[in-house]
Amino acid sequence: MGTVHLPFEKRLRAISRRHNRMNRAGVVHSVNHDGLIIAKPRRRALRFPLRGLLLLIAAGFAFKGYLLADLGPATYNDRVAVLQSGTIVEQGGAWLMQADPVTIWAADMINTYLR
């Protein structure tokens, strides 16, 4: 491919990308100032990553369950109590790290496999 064809190839790739985006996202038509109708790809709205959030929450419960299984309930609760008497940030961490039913269930599941 010679250097003369590079701008042409670049333009063809841009047209192909725009066409593919219009096929996936849809088309919005608008009228230009001189009356020309222009088709543009529809802009996709940002979507909330719900699956990622759910995976993060599940990983957090699994981590809490692992800590509870590894340290034991007495030591785990003692460490959470130490956090509760700390700063505002540590108190927030203590609230997040308290042993709830899901954490206790995860710890029981982990204990069955570890021991």
N, C-alpha and C positions, 0 to 999 in steps of 0.2 A: 504494500500500500504506500503510495507516494505521499509527499508532503502536501500536494495540491488537494488531495481528497480528505485530509484530516478535518477541516471545518465542516465539510459535508457529512462525514461519518458522525461527528459530534452532534450535529443537528438531527440526524436520523435517530441516534440514541435518545436524545431529549424528547423527540416526538413519540418514540416507542414507549418511554417511561411514562409520559403524560397519558398516552392511550391506555396503558395498563392500569394506571391509577384511576382513570375514568371508569374502566370496566369493574374494578373492585369497589370503589367508593361511591360511584354514581356521578351524575353530571349536573352542573348548574349552568343555565344559559343566561347570558346578560347581553344587553345591547350596548354597543360602543357609542362614542359621541358622534360618529359619522353614520350610524345606522347598521353597522355590521354586527351580526349575531355571533357571539363568542361562547364556545363551550369550554368550561373549566372543570377540573375535578372537584367534587364536593369535599370540603374540609371535614375531616373526621374530628369529632369532639373527643377530648381526652376522657378515657374511661378509667374508672377506679379499679385498681388491681385487687379485686376481692379474693381471688385464689391465693395470691401472695400474702395477703393479710391473714387469711385462715391458716396458711402454712406457718407463718411466723408465730401465731398464737399457739398452734399445736406444738411447735418446737419449744416455745416457752414453757408449756405444761410438761413436756417431756423432760426438759432440763430441771425444772423444779422437782419432778418425780425422781429423777436420778439423784439429785442432791439429798432428798429425803430418804431414799433407799440407802445411799452410801453413808450418810452421817448418822442415821437413826433419828427417830422422832424427838427424843429428848434434846440431843445436841442441835438439831435443826431448829426446834422451837426456842432454845436458848439464844441462838444466833439471831433469830428474827426479833426476839425481845430486846436484844442489844440494839438492833437497828431502830426499834420503836422509840428508844430513849435518845436518839440522835437528832440531827438537824432535820429540817423539813424534807430535804431530798432523801435522807436515810429513812424517814418515816414513810415517805412514798414508796421507797423500795421495800420496806417491811410490809406495807399493805399489799404490794404485788406478790411478795414472796410468802405470804401466809399460806399455811397448809389448808387447801380447800378440798372438797370431795374429789375433784378430777385429779389433783396432785396426789392425793392418797391412793386413788385407784392406779395411777401411773406407777407410783412407788411399789405397790403390791405386784403389778405386772413385771416390773424390773427385778424385784426380789425373787420371783419365781424362776427367772432365767439366770440370775447371777449366782444364786446359792443352790 
